[in-house]
Amino acid sequence: MARFLYFAWVREKIGVATETLNLPPDVSTVANVLTHLRGQGEQYDNALSDNNLRVAVNQTYAQANSPVTNSDEIAIFPPVSGG
């Protein structure tokens, strides 16, 4: 099962900080994961509809076409700014 970590306002909108989910066989990229999660309910759709979200797979920043498996840790968080 894939382990999901949610940070900042993503965590607040979804209502949990971590969870484990079994990804269907057709969910094999970061983009697929985000689409799949948005279908899990209104809170997920609201939290994950921002196109500026960042995703890390196994603690490495990932792109939309980066592969994912059920053995991965997937972190989702808003963009970070600083100064």
N, C-alpha and C positions, 0 to 999 in steps of 0.2 A: 504494500500500500504506500502511496506517495504521502509524504508528510508536508503539510502546508503551514507556513508561518505568515501571519498578517501583522503589519506594523502601522502605527500612527492612525490617521483617520480611516484607513482601510479596515483596520481591526475594529474601530469603533462602529463603523457602519455595518460590518458583518456580524459583530457581536461575540466573536471568539478570537483568541490570539493564535491558537494552533488547532489543527485537526488532521486526521489521517483519512484519506479517501482512496478507494480503488478506482483507478482510471480505466475507462473502457478502452478496448483495443484500438479504436480509431482516434484516440487522443494521444498524439505522439509528438507534438510541438508545443512551445509556449503559447502560441496563438490559439491552438486547439484547447489548451488548458483553460485559458481565460474565457473562451466561448462556452466551454463545458460548465465552468463554475457559474457563469452568469445565468445559466439555466437552472441553478439550484434553488433559486428563490429571489424574491424582490430585493432583499437586503444585499445579496451577492451582485445582482444586476446594478443596483445603485452604486455599490462600492467599486465595481470593476469596469464601469463604462467609461472611465477617464482614460483617454489615449496616451496620457503622459506617465502612466504607472511604470515602475521599474520592477523587473523580475530577476531574481538570482536563482540559479539551479546549482545545488551543492556548493553554495557560497561563492559562485562566480556569476557576474552579470551575464544575462542571457538576452538574445534577440528573439524576435517573434518566431523565427524559423529554427531556433535551437531545439534539439531533441529533448524529450522527457520520458521517463519510465516510472513504473510503480515503485522503484527502489530509490527515487530521488527525493531530496528535500527542496521544496520550492517556496521561496520567500517572495512576497508581493508587498510593495511599499510605494508611497508617493515619491515623486522626485525630491531630491534633497538640494536645498540651496543654502548658501552660506556667504559669509563676507568677512 
